[in-house]
Amino acid sequence: MQKKGFTLIELLIVVAIIAILAAIAVPNFLEAQTRSKVSRCKADMRSLVTALESYAVDNNKYPPPADTAVYTSADAWGTHFHSRIPNYLTTPIAYVTALYQDPFVSQNNTFTSTTYPDATQVGKRYVYYETEGMVQNLGDFWGGTLVPWLGKWAMYGYGPDRTPFQGSKATLLPYDPTNGTVSPGNIVRCQRNVDGTPVNPVTGTFLWP
């Protein structure tokens, strides 16, 4: 009895079919993975919001972003108003079980600056702003515009484009999946606006520098 194997053409057809299926499946998998990470970011932030508000109830103020920050009039611009989600939320009282890491940050934030020393401590955590520090460091401009609109705090994650906020207005856009699953924008949340949109809804102008 003669055994018959696959011909080269048949093997090529099988390989082509597998390649077509992979071309269909892989993008769908990557999109589902991205959506899952976005959902995780928002869930993390909801937990962090509860922790921040619980801390404020116990301490009559929100935690400073830098783990050792002490606000004084001598602080340089920006020195102590933004950094990572602080250790104060887990130590000495655990207001949250973990200081969540941004799933869109694959390695520690390597941003360095002598002007913003606390910003270099972010690592993989979400970035956190405590607006009292903005007022004390930047004066009435922030107190008269940005702070009342944001509330007492704001936080953000890099988002699917994996771009941090470092001054460009493009990176201040809130992430919107209708622009594409992987599109520009940070996942932002602040005390007075759940979606954290950093745009004045009346004037349409950006409120962050």
C-alpha positions as CSV (number, residue, x, y, z in Angstrom):
1,M,0.0,0.0,0.0
2,Q,1.5,3.3,-1.1
3,K,1.5,6.1,1.5
4,K,0.7,9.6,0.2
5,G,2.0,12.7,2.0
6,F,1.2,16.4,1.6
7,T,2.4,18.0,-1.5
8,L,4.3,21.3,-1.4
9,I,1.3,23.2,-2.7
10,E,-1.0,21.7,0.0
11,L,1.5,22.7,2.7
12,L,1.7,26.2,1.3
13,I,-2.1,26.4,1.3
14,V,-2.2,25.4,5.0
15,V,0.5,27.9,5.9
16,A,-1.4,30.6,4.0
17,I,-4.7,29.8,5.8
18,I,-2.9,29.9,9.2
19,A,-1.3,33.3,8.3
20,I,-4.7,34.7,7.3
21,L,-6.3,33.5,10.5
22,A,-3.4,35.0,12.5
23,A,-3.7,38.3,10.7
24,I,-7.4,38.4,11.8
25,A,-6.9,37.2,15.3
26,V,-3.8,39.0,16.5
27,P,-5.1,42.6,16.0
28,N,-8.4,41.6,17.7
29,F,-6.4,40.2,20.6
30,L,-4.2,43.3,20.9
31,E,-7.3,45.5,20.8
32,A,-9.0,43.4,23.5
33,Q,-5.8,43.6,25.6
34,T,-5.6,47.4,25.3
35,R,-9.3,47.7,26.3
36,S,-8.7,45.5,29.3
37,K,-5.8,47.7,30.4
38,V,-7.9,50.8,30.0
39,S,-10.6,49.2,32.2
40,R,-8.0,48.3,34.7
41,C,-6.7,51.9,34.9
42,K,-10.1,53.2,35.6
43,A,-10.8,50.6,38.2
44,D,-7.5,51.4,39.9
45,M,-8.3,55.0,39.9
46,R,-11.7,54.4,41.5
47,S,-10.0,52.5,44.3
48,L,-7.5,55.3,44.7
49,V,-10.2,57.9,44.8
50,T,-11.8,56.1,47.8
51,A,-8.4,55.9,49.5
52,L,-7.8,59.6,48.9
53,E,-11.2,60.7,50.3
54,S,-10.8,58.3,53.3
55,Y,-7.4,59.8,54.0
56,A,-8.8,63.3,53.8
57,V,-11.6,62.5,56.3
58,D,-9.0,61.3,58.8
59,N,-6.4,64.0,58.2
60,N,-8.5,67.0,57.1
61,K,-6.3,67.3,54.0
62,Y,-5.2,65.3,51.0
63,P,-1.8,63.6,51.0
64,P,1.0,65.5,49.3
65,P,2.3,63.8,46.1
66,A,5.9,63.6,47.3
67,D,6.3,61.2,50.2
68,T,8.4,63.7,52.1
69,A,6.9,66.9,50.9
70,V,6.5,69.9,53.2
71,Y,4.9,72.9,51.6
72,T,6.6,76.2,52.3
73,S,6.7,79.6,50.5
74,A,10.3,78.8,49.6
75,D,9.4,75.8,47.5
76,A,10.5,76.2,43.9
77,W,7.8,76.3,41.2
78,G,6.5,72.8,40.8
79,T,8.7,71.2,43.4
80,H,6.0,69.6,45.5
81,F,2.7,69.6,43.7
82,H,3.0,66.5,41.5
83,S,4.6,63.1,41.7
84,R,3.5,59.5,42.1
85,I,0.5,58.2,44.1
86,P,2.1,58.5,47.6
87,N,3.0,55.9,50.2
88,Y,0.7,57.7,52.7
89,L,-2.2,55.7,51.3
90,T,-0.8,52.4,52.5
91,T,1.5,53.5,55.4
92,P,0.9,53.7,58.4
93,I,-2.8,53.2,57.7
94,A,-3.8,51.1,54.7
95,Y,-6.5,53.1,52.9
96,V,-5.9,50.9,49.8
97,T,-4.3,47.5,49.5
98,A,-1.7,48.4,46.9
99,L,-0.2,51.5,45.2
100,Y,-1.3,50.4,41.8
101,Q,1.0,50.5,38.8
102,D,0.1,51.9,35.4
103,P,-0.3,48.9,33.0
104,F,0.8,51.1,30.1
105,V,4.2,51.8,31.7
106,S,6.5,49.0,30.8
107,Q,9.5,50.4,32.7
108,N,10.1,53.0,35.4
109,N,9.4,56.6,34.3
110,T,12.8,57.9,33.5
111,F,11.8,61.6,33.4
112,T,14.5,63.5,35.3
113,S,14.6,67.2,36.3
114,T,16.3,69.3,38.9
115,T,13.4,71.7,38.7
116,Y,10.8,68.9,39.4
117,P,12.7,66.5,41.7
118,D,9.6,64.7,42.9
119,A,8.4,64.0,39.4
120,T,11.4,61.7,39.0
121,Q,10.0,59.4,41.7
122,V,6.9,58.3,39.8
123,G,8.3,54.9,38.7
124,K,5.4,52.8,37.4
125,R,2.7,54.4,39.5
126,Y,0.0,56.7,38.4
127,V,0.9,60.4,38.5
128,Y,-0.8,62.4,41.2
129,Y,-1.4,66.2,41.6
130,E,-2.4,67.8,44.9
131,T,-3.7,71.2,44.1
132,E,-2.9,72.9,47.4
133,G,0.7,72.7,46.3
134,M,-0.2,74.3,43.0
135,V,-1.7,77.3,44.8
136,Q,1.2,77.6,47.3
137,N,3.8,77.4,44.5
138,L,2.0,79.2,41.7
139,G,-0.3,81.7,43.4
140,D,-3.6,83.1,42.4
141,F,-3.5,82.1,38.7
142,W,-3.9,78.5,39.6
143,G,-6.1,79.2,42.5
144,G,-8.4,81.3,40.3
145,T,-8.7,78.9,37.4
146,L,-7.3,75.4,37.4
147,V,-7.8,74.4,41.1
148,P,-11.5,75.2,41.4
149,W,-12.2,73.3,38.2
150,L,-10.1,70.2,39.1
151,G,-10.9,70.1,42.8
152,K,-8.3,69.2,45.4
153,W,-6.5,66.5,43.4
154,A,-6.0,65.0,40.0
155,M,-4.3,61.8,38.7
156,Y,-3.5,60.3,35.3
157,G,-2.1,57.3,33.6
158,Y,-0.2,57.2,30.3
159,G,-2.9,55.7,28.3
160,P,-2.6,53.4,25.2
161,D,-0.3,55.8,23.4
162,R,2.1,55.4,26.4
163,T,2.9,59.1,26.4
164,P,3.4,60.9,29.7
165,F,2.3,64.5,30.4
166,Q,5.5,66.6,30.1
167,G,4.2,69.9,28.9
168,S,2.8,69.2,25.4
169,K,-0.9,70.1,25.1
170,A,-1.3,67.1,22.9
171,T,-0.6,64.8,25.8
172,L,-3.2,66.6,28.0
173,L,-6.1,65.4,25.9
174,P,-8.2,62.8,27.7
175,Y,-8.1,59.4,26.1
176,D,-11.2,58.7,24.0
177,P,-11.5,55.2,22.5
178,T,-13.8,56.6,19.8
179,N,-10.6,58.2,18.3
180,G,-9.1,54.7,18.0
181,T,-8.2,52.1,20.6
182,V,-4.6,53.2,20.5
183,S,-4.9,57.0,20.2
184,P,-3.4,60.1,21.8
185,G,-4.5,61.0,25.3
186,N,-4.0,60.3,29.0
187,I,-6.4,58.5,31.2
188,V,-7.2,61.3,33.6
189,R,-9.4,61.7,36.7
190,C,-9.8,64.6,39.0
191,Q,-12.0,65.3,42.1
192,R,-14.6,67.4,40.3
193,N,-14.7,65.6,37.0
194,V,-14.8,61.9,36.7
195,D,-13.3,61.8,33.2
196,G,-10.7,64.4,34.3
197,T,-11.1,66.4,31.0
198,P,-8.5,69.2,31.4
199,V,-10.5,71.6,29.2
200,N,-12.8,74.3,30.4
201,P,-16.2,73.2,29.2
202,V,-17.3,76.9,28.8
203,T,-14.3,78.4,26.9
204,G,-12.9,75.2,25.4
205,T,-9.4,76.2,26.4
206,F,-6.8,74.1,28.1
207,L,-6.4,74.6,31.8
208,W,-3.1,72.9,32.2
209,P,0.2,74.4,30.9
